[in-house]
Amino acid sequence: MAVRTTVDVPEPIYEELRSRSEQTGTSMRALIVRALELTYIPEKKGLRVTGPLVRGKGKLGPLAGGANVNDFLFS
Amino acid sequence: MSMTSFFPDLNVWFALSVEGHVHGRIAWQWMESLPSKHKLVFCRHTHLGLVRLLTNSAAMAKRVMNVADALEVYEAWAADPRVEFYQEPRDLSNAFRTAIQPFNKMPSSNAVADCYLMAFAKEANLVLVTLDEALKDVAKKHGYPAILLG
């Protein structure tokens, strides 16, 4: 069920919304609902992780040896 | 106690995810010590980085995973009630420029990713969690919230 509501939107945001709506062929309503969902509706959650998810005893590779791997995506 | 949101770097997520990782015990001791209302945050960098590590034989050796299985590992984390995914903060580009400034004179730097994570943590009001003492030292020196495990 949907609820109708009225809000004042600053004009620049309204213009941006209208422009995006035209460019993407998506209704302004759909764009607003999606933005609200992303911002305020929590994702559904499941079980807590209680231990390593990748099980096994085999040896890992050299990258797993404690090096800083934060830049690995760029290598 | 106020809720703190922690921002594990890629190595911490990897250590938490894979049995037998050299830092797995330290990472899990820290994880289990957290009160339940504290949050752990993924960003796109750590999400993609974890998938990349799990599917790379240089990290996983013979235990290397396929992409579908690696994505399931991430999705299991994402489903954990303690874990959240944060979009990139709006002003991150400026924050990143500030974070990387001490490295401006270097011709090439592997500090790029570290500085991205430090800037992300600061902008999103998170505490960066790392196993890398050098990263913790740089973060502390320049006023970024960070803790070192171990």
Backbone of each chain as ProteinMPNN parsed JSONL, in Angstrom:
{"seq_chain_A": "MAVRTTVDVPEPIYEELRSRSEQTGTSMRALIVRALELTYIPEKKGLRVTGPLVRGKGKLGPLAGGANVNDFLFS", "coords_chain_A": {"N_chain_A": [[0.833, -1.187, 0.0], [0.517, 2.213, -0.749], [1.35, 5.474, 0.477], [0.224, 8.735, 0.23], [2.078, 11.719, 0.194], [3.206, 15.076, 0.787], [5.937, 17.114, 0.105], [8.186, 19.889, 0.469], [10.621, 20.568, -1.878], [13.928, 21.631, -2.403], [14.588, 23.833, -5.129], [16.889, 23.399, -6.906], [17.456, 20.692, -6.399], [15.096, 19.526, -7.201], [15.159, 20.131, -9.927], [17.4, 18.663, -10.721], [16.488, 16.122, -10.203], [14.337, 15.95, -11.978], [15.7, 16.166, -14.37], [17.27, 13.833, -14.313], [15.28, 11.969, -14.339], [14.198, 12.324, -16.879], [16.415, 11.686, -18.441], [16.872, 8.997, -17.856], [14.515, 7.726, -18.2], [13.052, 6.995, -16.05], [10.555, 7.203, -13.571], [9.983, 10.142, -11.543], [8.96, 9.561, -9.082], [9.84, 6.899, -8.69], [12.596, 7.298, -8.576], [12.824, 8.852, -6.248], [11.78, 7.126, -4.281], [13.633, 5.042, -4.434], [15.988, 6.338, -3.602], [15.3, 6.965, -0.968], [14.967, 4.403, 0.072], [17.607, 3.407, -0.11], [18.85, 5.08, 1.678], [17.52, 4.993, 4.161], [16.273, 2.533, 4.748], [16.973, -0.369, 6.401], [19.036, -3.146, 5.39], [17.844, -6.509, 5.015], [18.805, -8.847, 7.44], [20.861, -11.728, 8.284], [22.349, -14.551, 9.688], [24.789, -14.339, 12.342], [28.256, -14.297, 11.691], [30.419, -16.698, 12.893], [32.927, -17.702, 12.813], [35.849, -18.425, 10.776], [34.944, -18.26, 7.365], [35.908, -19.585, 5.223], [36.854, -22.678, 5.166], [39.452, -25.037, 5.993], [42.679, -26.614, 5.94], [44.879, -26.293, 4.43], [47.99, -24.876, 3.229], [48.394, -21.333, 2.88], [48.933, -18.781, 0.328], [51.837, -16.65, -0.509], [50.964, -13.989, -0.346], [49.238, -13.979, 1.757], [50.701, -13.807, 3.983], [50.888, -11.82, 5.908], [51.563, -9.437, 4.827], [50.841, -6.013, 3.905], [47.947, -5.78, 2.215], [46.305, -3.918, 1.129], [46.566, -2.451, -1.218], [46.224, -4.298, -3.131], [44.24, -4.553, -5.021], [45.038, -2.848, -6.998], [47.222, -3.945, -8.138]], "CA_chain_A": [[0.0, 0.0, 0.0], [1.291, 3.456, -0.806], [0.801, 6.614, 1.218], [0.522, 9.984, -0.47], [2.568, 12.786, 1.057], [3.678, 16.25, 0.048], [7.086, 17.761, 0.742], [8.833, 20.951, -0.301], [11.968, 20.164, -2.3], [14.664, 22.776, -2.963], [14.461, 23.839, -6.585], [17.989, 22.724, -7.632], [17.306, 19.238, -6.283], [13.96, 19.157, -8.058], [15.599, 20.177, -11.327], [18.289, 17.516, -10.922], [15.628, 14.938, -10.215], [13.565, 15.966, -13.223], [16.653, 15.896, -15.442], [17.619, 12.397, -14.257], [14.094, 11.217, -14.721], [14.102, 12.379, -18.342], [17.558, 10.986, -19.047], [16.858, 7.549, -17.614], [13.192, 7.156, -18.452], [12.528, 6.498, -14.771], [9.688, 8.224, -12.991], [10.542, 10.837, -10.383], [8.542, 8.812, -7.891], [10.728, 5.737, -8.52], [13.913, 7.788, -8.149], [12.741, 9.284, -4.844], [11.606, 5.942, -3.423], [14.907, 4.311, -4.401], [16.925, 7.097, -2.761], [14.883, 6.801, 0.436], [15.286, 3.019, 0.477], [19.056, 3.281, 0.074], [19.321, 5.893, 2.802], [16.878, 4.795, 5.462], [15.712, 1.206, 5.013], [18.051, -1.314, 6.634], [18.979, -4.417, 4.668], [17.466, -7.667, 5.828], [20.017, -9.508, 7.91], [20.761, -13.158, 8.565], [23.054, -15.086, 10.853], [26.122, -13.824, 12.666], [29.4, -15.139, 11.333], [31.041, -17.065, 14.172], [34.28, -18.202, 12.594], [36.257, -18.271, 9.378], [33.968, -18.79, 6.403], [36.623, -20.46, 4.289], [37.445, -23.714, 6.018], [40.498, -25.849, 5.38], [43.952, -26.552, 6.66], [45.998, -26.156, 3.503], [48.84, -23.681, 3.328], [47.992, -20.2, 2.054], [49.992, -18.246, -0.514], [52.711, -15.634, 0.088], [50.236, -12.736, -0.061], [48.505, -14.122, 3.018], [51.687, -13.919, 5.047], [50.957, -10.69, 6.812], [51.856, -8.196, 4.123], [49.707, -5.109, 3.721], [47.376, -6.104, 0.902], [45.265, -2.951, 0.791], [46.683, -1.977, -2.593], [46.234, -5.46, -4.008], [43.312, -4.326, -6.14], [45.682, -2.064, -8.049], [48.444, -4.602, -8.614]], "C_chain_A": [[0.881, 1.255, 0.0], [0.571, 4.561, -0.037], [1.177, 7.888, 0.462], [1.006, 11.028, 0.533], [3.08, 13.939, 0.194], [4.856, 16.853, 0.807], [7.577, 18.891, -0.157], [10.257, 20.498, -0.621], [12.679, 21.395, -2.84], [14.715, 22.69, -4.493], [15.632, 23.163, -7.313], [17.889, 21.204, -7.563], [16.158, 18.758, -7.174], [14.387, 19.122, -9.525], [16.511, 18.999, -11.658], [17.479, 16.231, -11.049], [14.87, 14.839, -11.543], [14.48, 15.617, -14.41], [17.012, 14.404, -15.484], [16.454, 11.535, -14.701], [13.967, 11.173, -16.242], [15.207, 11.56, -18.999], [17.415, 9.475, -18.953], [15.512, 6.914, -17.933], [12.58, 6.546, -17.205], [11.662, 7.592, -14.148], [10.374, 8.894, -11.79], [10.155, 10.103, -9.1], [9.498, 7.65, -7.63], [12.112, 6.181, -8.034], [13.895, 8.184, -6.678], [12.625, 8.077, -3.92], [12.918, 5.179, -3.299], [15.912, 5.015, -3.485], [16.578, 6.939, -1.282], [15.2, 5.398, 0.935], [16.767, 2.874, 0.788], [19.521, 3.978, 1.34], [18.77, 5.42, 4.139], [16.371, 3.384, 5.758], [16.84, 0.205, 5.207], [17.871, -2.577, 5.806], [18.481, -5.511, 5.605], [18.728, -8.428, 6.196], [19.772, -10.976, 8.227], [21.526, -13.531, 9.813], [24.379, -14.364, 11.073], [27.171, -14.814, 12.171], [30.161, -15.427, 12.622], [32.451, -17.627, 14.022], [34.64, -18.038, 11.134], [35.265, -18.944, 8.43], [34.613, -19.74, 5.405], [37.391, -21.475, 5.125], [38.51, -24.487, 5.262], [41.806, -25.644, 6.105], [45.142, -26.318, 5.74], [46.741, -24.847, 3.662], [48.318, -22.577, 2.407], [49.191, -19.677, 1.273], [50.783, -17.138, 0.15], [51.997, -14.315, 0.409], [49.492, -12.79, 1.261], [49.437, -14.104, 4.212], [51.833, -12.7, 5.926], [51.292, -9.386, 6.131], [50.613, -7.316, 4.078], [49.166, -5.307, 2.305], [46.351, -5.072, 0.454], [45.344, -2.461, -0.65], [46.642, -3.116, -3.599], [45.316, -5.282, -5.218], [43.993, -3.623, -7.305], [46.875, -2.783, -8.663], [48.156, -5.531, -9.771]], "O_chain_A": [[1.89, 1.306, 0.703], [-0.654, 4.568, 0.077], [2.339, 8.077, 0.1], [0.41, 11.197, 1.597], [3.35, 13.766, -0.995], [4.775, 17.074, 2.015], [7.407, 18.856, -1.376], [11.002, 20.094, 0.271], [12.111, 22.132, -3.645], [14.865, 21.61, -5.064], [15.392, 22.413, -8.259], [18.194, 20.509, -8.531], [16.25, 17.711, -7.815], [14.028, 18.209, -10.269], [16.413, 18.409, -12.734], [17.755, 15.378, -11.892], [14.781, 13.768, -12.143], [14.095, 14.883, -15.32], [17.051, 13.795, -16.553], [16.63, 10.508, -15.356], [13.67, 10.129, -16.822], [14.978, 10.841, -19.972], [17.797, 8.755, -19.874], [15.39, 5.689, -17.934], [11.699, 5.689, -17.287], [12.01, 8.772, -14.2], [11.22, 8.299, -11.122], [10.937, 10.038, -8.152], [9.92, 7.432, -6.494], [12.722, 5.525, -7.189], [14.836, 7.889, -5.942], [13.298, 8.014, -2.892], [13.282, 4.723, -2.215], [16.599, 4.371, -2.692], [17.469, 6.796, -0.444], [15.644, 5.216, 2.069], [17.145, 2.297, 1.807], [20.462, 3.534, 1.997], [19.479, 5.446, 5.145], [16.069, 3.072, 6.91], [17.597, -0.049, 4.27], [16.755, -3.028, 5.547], [18.67, -5.448, 6.82], [19.611, -8.628, 5.362], [18.635, -11.409, 8.412], [21.373, -12.909, 10.864], [25.0, -13.854, 10.14], [26.974, -16.028, 12.234], [30.51, -14.505, 13.359], [33.088, -17.984, 15.013], [33.827, -17.565, 10.339], [34.811, -20.061, 8.678], [33.946, -20.592, 4.817], [38.432, -21.172, 5.708], [38.47, -24.579, 4.035], [42.015, -24.642, 6.789], [46.272, -26.162, 6.201], [46.206, -23.854, 4.155], [47.859, -22.848, 1.297], [50.328, -20.079, 1.524], [50.447, -16.719, 1.258], [52.389, -13.608, 1.337], [49.152, -11.749, 1.825], [49.009, -14.361, 5.337], [52.834, -12.572, 6.631], [51.308, -8.336, 6.773], [49.487, -7.798, 4.197], [49.855, -5.031, 1.322], [45.606, -5.314, -0.495], [44.328, -2.098, -1.243], [46.978, -2.937, -4.77], [45.59, -5.8, -6.301], [43.585, -3.775, -8.457], [47.476, -2.281, -9.613], [49.072, -6.166, -10.295]]}, "seq_chain_B": "MSMTSFFPDLNVWFALSVEGHVHGRIAWQWMESLPSKHKLVFCRHTHLGLVRLLTNSAAMAKRVMNVADALEVYEAWAADPRVEFYQEPRDLSNAFRTAIQPFNKMPSSNAVADCYLMAFAKEANLVLVTLDEALKDVAKKHGYPAILLG", "coords_chain_B": {"N_chain_B": [[27.693, 2.859, 26.965], [28.876, 4.39, 24.019], [28.088, 3.654, 20.588], [30.522, 2.296, 18.507], [31.707, 2.359, 15.227], [33.52, 0.166, 13.344], [36.158, -0.169, 10.942], [37.413, -2.432, 9.254], [40.486, -3.106, 7.576], [41.574, -4.462, 4.403], [43.234, -6.665, 4.886], [42.464, -7.455, 7.439], [39.792, -8.293, 7.078], [40.349, -10.43, 5.391], [41.906, -12.084, 7.033], [39.984, -12.691, 8.963], [38.26, -14.163, 7.437], [39.416, -16.495, 6.398], [40.291, -19.666, 7.341], [43.171, -20.63, 9.118], [44.741, -18.487, 8.471], [47.564, -16.467, 9.177], [47.115, -14.361, 10.927], [44.624, -14.891, 11.86], [43.709, -15.787, 14.393], [44.236, -13.604, 16.098], [42.633, -11.684, 14.884], [40.079, -12.792, 15.209], [39.91, -12.917, 17.98], [39.752, -10.222, 18.588], [37.385, -9.595, 17.224], [35.499, -11.156, 18.639], [35.568, -9.903, 21.044], [34.144, -7.626, 20.808], [31.403, -5.636, 21.823], [27.952, -6.379, 21.089], [26.55, -4.345, 19.813], [28.283, -2.841, 18.382], [29.472, -1.876, 15.175], [30.674, -3.297, 12.099], [32.262, -2.287, 9.179], [32.065, -2.51, 5.686], [33.517, -1.22, 2.687], [33.39, -0.373, -0.829], [35.938, -0.864, -1.74], [37.112, -2.688, 0.122], [35.278, -4.742, -0.115], [35.51, -5.581, -2.873], [38.219, -6.126, -2.834], [38.434, -8.253, -1.007], [37.087, -10.277, -2.406], [38.777, -10.447, -4.586], [41.205, -11.303, -3.391], [40.452, -13.818, -2.375], [40.096, -15.209, -4.67], [42.528, -15.491, -5.783], [45.515, -17.115, -6.481], [47.979, -16.428, -5.444], [47.42, -15.523, -2.964], [45.769, -17.487, -1.857], [46.819, -19.941, -2.533], [46.605, -23.398, -3.038], [44.064, -23.418, -2.18], [42.513, -21.704, -3.538], [39.628, -19.902, -4.574], [36.613, -20.037, -6.608], [34.908, -17.353, -8.372], [32.164, -17.205, -7.77], [31.958, -18.607, -5.345], [33.593, -17.024, -3.75], [32.146, -14.666, -3.745], [29.996, -15.514, -2.26], [31.143, -15.729, 0.246], [31.606, -13.025, 0.848], [28.929, -12.227, 0.847], [27.899, -13.616, 3.009], [29.173, -12.307, 5.086], [28.019, -9.779, 4.678], [25.415, -10.284, 5.386], [25.511, -10.588, 8.086], [24.314, -9.338, 11.15], [25.914, -7.449, 12.435], [27.374, -6.239, 10.515], [27.865, -3.732, 8.078], [27.443, -2.17, 4.898], [29.002, 0.624, 3.582], [28.339, 3.316, 1.464], [30.509, 5.365, -0.554], [31.646, 8.232, 1.145], [30.416, 11.553, 0.551], [32.282, 13.69, 0.32], [34.72, 12.528, -0.219], [36.776, 12.702, -2.106], [38.193, 15.12, -1.659], [39.009, 14.637, 0.953], [40.63, 12.434, 0.568], [42.652, 13.562, -0.986], [43.832, 15.187, 0.912], [44.705, 13.242, 2.715], [46.619, 11.849, 1.235], [48.55, 13.659, 0.873], [51.069, 13.766, 2.38], [52.551, 11.991, 0.885], [53.037, 13.06, -1.533], [55.421, 13.64, -2.876], [56.449, 11.308, -3.698], [57.308, 9.074, -6.325], [55.838, 6.841, -6.998], [53.439, 5.144, -5.218], [52.498, 2.805, -2.787], [50.84, 3.673, -0.964], [48.448, 4.621, -1.713], [46.014, 3.136, -1.541], [45.926, 2.748, 1.231], [45.696, 5.404, 2.111], [43.287, 6.082, 0.987], [41.574, 4.457, 2.507], [42.038, 5.526, 5.053], [41.065, 8.135, 4.709], [38.419, 7.576, 4.092], [37.585, 6.407, 6.492], [37.784, 8.598, 8.217], [35.985, 10.471, 7.097], [33.6, 9.071, 7.254], [33.281, 8.716, 9.898], [34.457, 6.483, 11.213], [36.426, 3.876, 12.783], [39.46, 2.904, 11.713], [40.675, -0.37, 11.288], [43.483, -2.35, 11.542], [46.096, -4.677, 10.643], [48.551, -3.858, 10.164], [51.328, -2.346, 11.247], [52.725, -0.13, 10.298], [50.806, 1.242, 8.812], [48.992, 1.882, 10.844], [50.629, 3.611, 12.318], [51.083, 5.723, 10.5], [48.48, 6.615, 10.189], [47.81, 7.437, 12.8], [49.741, 9.424, 13.195], [48.899, 11.407, 11.472], [46.449, 12.031, 12.414], [44.257, 10.339, 11.992], [41.604, 8.132, 12.867], [42.496, 5.032, 14.156], [43.164, 1.578, 14.874], [45.452, -0.959, 15.919], [45.608, -4.397, 15.499], [46.708, -6.997, 17.621]], "CA_chain_B": [[28.803, 3.004, 26.039], [28.4, 4.757, 22.687], [28.404, 2.663, 19.58], [31.618, 2.612, 17.608], [31.706, 1.598, 13.984], [34.893, -0.164, 12.972], [36.368, -0.243, 9.495], [38.561, -3.317, 9.024], [41.105, -3.015, 6.253], [41.424, -5.693, 3.618], [43.94, -7.777, 5.531], [41.673, -7.918, 8.589], [38.689, -9.114, 6.544], [40.914, -11.673, 4.851], [42.278, -12.911, 8.189], [38.741, -13.176, 9.585], [37.492, -15.015, 6.52], [40.091, -17.72, 5.95], [40.888, -20.494, 8.4], [44.597, -20.874, 8.962], [45.493, -17.251, 8.215], [48.523, -16.254, 10.255], [46.541, -13.417, 11.887], [43.222, -15.226, 12.099], [43.392, -15.868, 15.824], [44.197, -12.226, 16.621], [41.467, -10.995, 14.329], [38.859, -13.323, 15.826], [39.883, -12.486, 19.391], [39.232, -8.857, 18.584], [35.975, -9.643, 16.802], [34.66, -11.711, 19.712], [35.59, -8.999, 22.202], [33.312, -6.446, 20.544], [29.989, -5.676, 22.211], [27.176, -6.704, 19.891], [25.991, -3.2, 19.091], [29.29, -2.199, 17.55], [29.328, -2.231, 13.77], [31.836, -3.48, 11.228], [31.845, -1.662, 7.924], [32.716, -2.734, 4.398], [33.328, -0.256, 1.599], [33.555, -1.1, -2.089], [37.334, -1.306, -1.869], [37.351, -3.917, 0.887], [34.424, -5.769, -0.711], [36.14, -6.124, -4.078], [39.528, -6.653, -2.459], [38.276, -9.577, -0.406], [36.777, -11.22, -3.497], [39.997, -10.587, -5.393], [42.164, -12.132, -2.663], [39.96, -15.193, -2.256], [40.142, -15.858, -5.982], [43.883, -15.354, -6.306], [46.346, -18.192, -5.936], [49.093, -15.872, -4.672], [46.931, -15.385, -1.59], [45.068, -18.678, -1.367], [47.532, -21.155, -2.98], [45.727, -24.434, -3.6], [42.689, -23.229, -1.667], [41.924, -20.614, -4.305], [38.183, -20.082, -4.773], [36.063, -19.407, -7.806], [34.282, -16.063, -8.07], [30.851, -17.405, -7.139], [32.162, -18.978, -3.94], [34.144, -15.85, -3.049], [31.03, -13.732, -3.524], [29.193, -16.041, -1.145], [31.837, -15.353, 1.488], [31.253, -11.626, 1.115], [27.489, -12.097, 1.152], [27.693, -14.093, 4.386], [29.535, -11.167, 5.949], [27.05, -8.689, 4.522], [24.172, -10.671, 6.054], [25.725, -10.561, 9.53], [23.685, -8.12, 11.68], [26.912, -6.475, 12.88], [28.145, -5.746, 9.368], [27.171, -2.819, 7.176], [28.176, -1.645, 3.747], [28.846, 2.075, 3.453], [28.701, 3.984, 0.219], [31.601, 6.324, -0.378], [31.181, 9.545, 1.6], [30.305, 12.544, -0.52], [33.46, 14.553, 0.173], [35.919, 11.709, -0.077], [37.879, 13.117, -2.992], [38.997, 16.116, -0.952], [39.628, 13.993, 2.119], [41.713, 11.587, 0.063], [43.752, 14.443, -1.381], [44.51, 15.588, 2.149], [45.372, 12.074, 3.316], [47.761, 11.402, 0.432], [49.494, 14.781, 0.751], [52.445, 13.468, 2.827], [53.228, 11.114, -0.071], [52.993, 13.74, -2.827], [56.727, 13.695, -3.545], [56.868, 9.959, -4.086], [56.945, 8.831, -7.727], [54.801, 5.82, -7.035], [53.258, 4.822, -3.808], [51.447, 1.85, -2.448], [50.035, 4.297, 0.087], [47.184, 5.109, -2.284], [44.867, 2.434, -0.947], [45.898, 3.046, 2.667], [45.186, 6.761, 2.305], [41.855, 6.027, 0.669], [40.877, 3.892, 3.66], [42.112, 6.495, 6.163], [40.147, 9.233, 4.411], [37.062, 7.015, 4.201], [37.294, 6.253, 7.923], [37.575, 9.913, 8.829], [34.763, 11.095, 6.58], [32.409, 8.307, 7.661], [33.304, 8.601, 11.355], [34.75, 5.087, 11.526], [37.77, 3.596, 13.281], [40.156, 1.955, 10.84], [41.265, -1.506, 12.008], [44.514, -2.891, 10.668], [47.155, -5.546, 11.183], [49.78, -3.28, 9.643], [51.794, -1.335, 12.19], [53.101, 1.083, 9.561], [49.566, 1.958, 8.488], [48.476, 2.469, 12.088], [51.498, 4.734, 12.684], [50.804, 6.844, 9.586], [47.138, 7.116, 10.509], [47.864, 8.165, 14.079], [50.584, 10.613, 13.022], [48.159, 12.446, 10.75], [45.176, 12.314, 13.067], [43.144, 9.492, 11.544], [41.288, 7.123, 13.88], [42.932, 3.69, 13.734], [43.697, 0.675, 15.896], [46.269, -2.067, 15.429], [45.331, -5.663, 16.174], [47.881, -7.779, 17.966]], "C_chain_B": [[28.266, 3.385, 24.656], [28.849, 3.727, 21.662], [29.539, 3.15, 18.694], [31.466, 1.759, 16.355], [33.146, 1.427, 13.525], [34.975, -0.441, 11.473], [37.601, -1.118, 9.234], [39.159, -3.106, 7.634], [41.052, -4.385, 5.597], [42.074, -6.891, 4.296], [43.154, -8.33, 6.721], [40.493, -8.767, 8.105], [39.197, -10.455, 6.031], [41.275, -12.626, 5.992], [41.038, -13.479, 8.881], [38.065, -14.246, 8.731], [38.099, -16.389, 6.316], [40.732, -18.461, 7.12], [42.366, -20.719, 8.098], [45.402, -19.635, 8.61], [46.362, -16.949, 9.426], [47.987, -15.278, 11.322], [45.09, -13.723, 12.249], [42.845, -15.231, 13.576], [43.272, -14.464, 16.443], [42.935, -11.507, 16.159], [40.181, -11.49, 14.998], [38.767, -12.987, 17.319], [39.317, -11.081, 19.498], [37.741, -8.848, 18.264], [35.079, -10.096, 17.949], [34.634, -10.826, 20.946], [34.661, -7.802, 22.019], [31.908, -6.632, 21.113], [29.111, -5.739, 20.957], [26.667, -5.479, 19.142], [27.031, -2.441, 18.261], [29.201, -2.731, 16.119], [30.68, -2.427, 13.097], [31.422, -3.062, 9.827], [32.726, -2.125, 6.757], [32.541, -1.493, 3.534], [33.55, -1.036, 0.299], [34.976, -1.626, -2.245], [37.569, -2.612, -1.111], [36.469, -5.06, 0.38], [35.125, -6.408, -1.908], [37.501, -6.735, -3.757], [39.437, -8.039, -1.85], [37.976, -10.616, -1.485], [38.03, -11.486, -4.331], [41.015, -11.48, -4.683], [41.725, -13.597, -2.633], [40.075, -15.952, -3.578], [41.533, -15.812, -6.595], [44.808, -16.381, -5.659], [47.557, -17.66, -5.18], [48.699, -15.662, -3.213], [46.434, -16.721, -1.033], [45.777, -19.985, -1.692], [46.529, -22.175, -3.519], [44.29, -24.312, -3.121], [41.948, -22.113, -2.427], [40.46, -20.928, -4.648], [37.763, -19.557, -6.139], [35.28, -18.146, -7.385], [32.959, -16.241, -7.329], [31.012, -17.745, -5.656], [32.708, -17.794, -3.129], [33.042, -14.821, -2.773], [30.131, -14.212, -2.392], [29.829, -15.719, 0.2], [31.488, -13.904, 1.84], [29.789, -11.508, 1.538], [27.166, -12.618, 2.554], [28.074, -13.003, 5.386], [28.468, -10.082, 5.892], [25.732, -8.996, 5.235], [24.29, -10.651, 7.574], [25.138, -9.256, 10.101], [24.678, -7.055, 12.149], [27.57, -5.731, 11.723], [27.277, -4.847, 8.49], [28.077, -2.466, 6.008], [27.924, -0.147, 3.669], [29.207, 2.502, 2.027], [29.814, 4.989, 0.506], [31.049, 7.671, 0.092], [31.303, 10.602, 0.505], [31.592, 13.34, -0.749], [34.772, 13.782, 0.19], [37.077, 12.165, -0.965], [38.777, 14.136, -2.303], [39.717, 15.498, 0.237], [40.794, 13.107, 1.685], [42.912, 12.432, -0.335], [44.539, 14.899, -0.16], [45.308, 14.421, 2.721], [46.642, 11.698, 2.571], [48.851, 12.47, 0.351], [50.912, 14.456, 1.247], [53.231, 12.613, 1.832], [53.348, 11.775, -1.45], [54.302, 13.68, -3.595], [57.186, 12.325, -4.017], [56.423, 9.685, -5.519], [55.823, 7.793, -7.869], [54.645, 5.317, -5.616], [52.173, 3.783, -3.612], [50.624, 2.367, -1.275], [48.67, 4.74, -0.427], [45.99, 4.45, -1.608], [44.77, 2.727, 0.546], [45.29, 4.421, 2.923], [43.704, 6.849, 1.966], [41.082, 5.525, 1.886], [40.902, 4.852, 4.856], [41.12, 7.631, 5.942], [38.695, 8.778, 4.552], [36.666, 6.927, 5.678], [36.977, 7.606, 8.55], [36.249, 10.524, 8.386], [33.497, 10.391, 7.066], [32.34, 8.098, 9.171], [33.472, 7.146, 11.802], [36.157, 4.979, 12.106], [38.392, 2.531, 12.388], [40.82, 0.875, 11.696], [42.251, -2.191, 11.078], [45.424, -3.855, 11.414], [48.526, -4.992, 10.831], [50.227, -2.128, 10.542], [52.14, -0.024, 11.48], [51.861, 1.907, 9.22], [48.992, 2.615, 9.734], [49.298, 3.699, 12.472], [51.224, 5.956, 11.808], [49.455, 7.464, 9.932], [47.167, 7.959, 11.779], [48.623, 9.493, 13.917], [49.795, 11.761, 12.391], [46.726, 12.616, 11.256], [43.986, 11.515, 12.581], [42.877, 8.419, 12.592], [41.654, 5.735, 13.396], [43.372, 2.887, 14.944], [44.454, -0.455, 15.211], [45.881, -3.326, 16.194], [46.633, -6.381, 16.46], [48.916, -6.972, 18.714]], "O_chain_B": [[27.312, 2.775, 24.172], [29.847, 3.03, 21.844], [29.516, 4.275, 18.194], [31.135, 0.576, 16.432], [33.885, 2.395, 13.344], [34.016, -0.878, 10.838], [38.699, -0.604, 9.02], [38.438, -2.949, 6.649], [40.544, -5.345, 6.176], [41.531, -7.996, 4.281], [43.177, -9.534, 6.978], [40.227, -9.834, 8.657], [38.552, -11.487, 6.216], [40.989, -13.822, 5.928], [41.048, -14.624, 9.333], [37.381, -15.127, 9.252], [37.373, -17.355, 6.082], [41.61, -17.929, 7.8], [42.748, -20.968, 6.955], [46.621, -19.716, 8.464], [45.943, -17.152, 10.566], [48.369, -15.367, 12.489], [44.413, -12.904, 12.871], [41.784, -14.736, 13.957], [42.344, -14.178, 17.2], [42.266, -10.821, 16.931], [39.299, -10.693, 15.315], [37.674, -12.798, 17.851], [38.51, -10.785, 20.379], [36.946, -8.189, 18.934], [34.032, -9.5, 18.204], [33.765, -10.984, 21.803], [34.419, -7.05, 22.963], [31.29, -7.677, 20.905], [29.478, -5.221, 19.902], [26.379, -5.568, 17.949], [26.692, -1.512, 17.529], [28.891, -3.902, 15.899], [31.682, -1.814, 13.469], [30.353, -3.442, 9.349], [33.955, -2.127, 6.84], [31.532, -0.795, 3.639], [33.863, -2.226, 0.333], [35.193, -2.699, -2.809], [38.164, -3.542, -1.655], [36.871, -6.222, 0.44], [35.311, -7.624, -1.952], [37.887, -7.746, -4.344], [40.263, -8.905, -2.139], [38.546, -11.707, -1.477], [38.296, -12.621, -4.728], [41.628, -12.334, -5.323], [42.534, -14.501, -2.842], [40.142, -17.181, -3.597], [41.7, -16.066, -7.788], [44.868, -16.493, -4.434], [48.114, -18.375, -4.348], [49.558, -15.629, -2.332], [46.663, -17.035, 0.135], [45.387, -21.036, -1.185], [45.697, -21.843, -4.364], [43.405, -25.019, -3.602], [40.891, -21.65, -1.997], [40.11, -22.064, -4.968], [38.457, -18.744, -6.748], [35.032, -17.918, -6.202], [32.67, -15.516, -6.377], [30.28, -17.226, -4.813], [32.331, -17.591, -1.975], [33.009, -14.192, -1.715], [29.57, -13.404, -1.652], [29.127, -15.466, 1.18], [31.124, -13.598, 2.976], [29.46, -10.777, 2.472], [26.255, -12.111, 3.209], [27.396, -12.798, 6.393], [28.063, -9.536, 6.919], [25.016, -8.081, 5.642], [23.279, -10.692, 8.275], [25.437, -8.179, 9.586], [24.32, -5.882, 12.251], [28.239, -4.718, 11.926], [26.121, -5.156, 8.202], [29.303, -2.465, 6.119], [26.778, 0.301, 3.687], [30.231, 2.102, 1.473], [30.029, 5.402, 1.646], [30.098, 8.193, -0.491], [32.186, 10.536, -0.349], [31.947, 13.631, -1.891], [35.812, 14.321, 0.568], [38.24, 12.017, -0.588], [40.001, 14.019, -2.362], [40.883, 15.796, 0.496], [41.821, 13.044, 2.361], [44.054, 12.067, -0.058], [45.766, 14.985, -0.198], [46.447, 14.591, 3.157], [47.626, 11.28, 3.18], [49.937, 12.222, -0.173], [51.878, 14.841, 0.589], [54.454, 12.522, 1.932], [53.718, 11.118, -2.423], [54.302, 13.668, -4.826], [58.221, 12.212, -4.675], [55.299, 10.017, -5.895], [54.98, 7.885, -8.76], [55.628, 5.095, -4.91], [51.087, 3.866, -4.184], [49.833, 1.641, -0.674], [47.829, 5.187, 0.353], [45.068, 5.129, -1.157], [43.677, 2.931, 1.073], [44.474, 4.591, 3.829], [42.959, 7.604, 2.591], [40.056, 6.097, 2.254], [39.915, 4.978, 5.58], [40.42, 8.044, 6.867], [37.851, 9.511, 5.069], [35.565, 7.318, 6.064], [36.022, 7.74, 9.316], [35.486, 11.033, 9.207], [32.459, 11.022, 7.265], [31.46, 7.396, 9.669], [32.731, 6.649, 12.65], [36.978, 5.881, 11.939], [37.91, 1.401, 12.319], [41.45, 1.179, 12.709], [41.902, -2.568, 9.959], [45.506, -3.846, 12.642], [49.548, -5.593, 11.164], [49.589, -1.076, 10.591], [51.878, 1.059, 12.002], [51.875, 3.133, 9.332], [48.557, 3.766, 9.692], [48.742, 4.711, 12.899], [51.142, 7.08, 12.303], [49.31, 8.686, 9.961], [46.616, 9.059, 11.821], [48.208, 10.533, 14.428], [49.994, 12.928, 12.728], [45.899, 13.261, 10.611], [42.841, 11.942, 12.729], [43.818, 7.853, 13.149], [41.182, 5.297, 12.347], [43.887, 3.438, 15.917], [44.142, -0.851, 14.088], [45.835, -3.309, 17.424], [47.552, -6.373, 15.641], [49.968, -7.499, 19.075]]}, "name": "protein", "num_of_chains": 2, "seq": "MAVRTTVDVPEPIYEELRSRSEQTGTSMRALIVRALELTYIPEKKGLRVTGPLVRGKGKLGPLAGGANVNDFLFSMSMTSFFPDLNVWFALSVEGHVHGRIAWQWMESLPSKHKLVFCRHTHLGLVRLLTNSAAMAKRVMNVADALEVYEAWAADPRVEFYQEPRDLSNAFRTAIQPFNKMPSSNAVADCYLMAFAKEANLVLVTLDEALKDVAKKHGYPAILLG"}
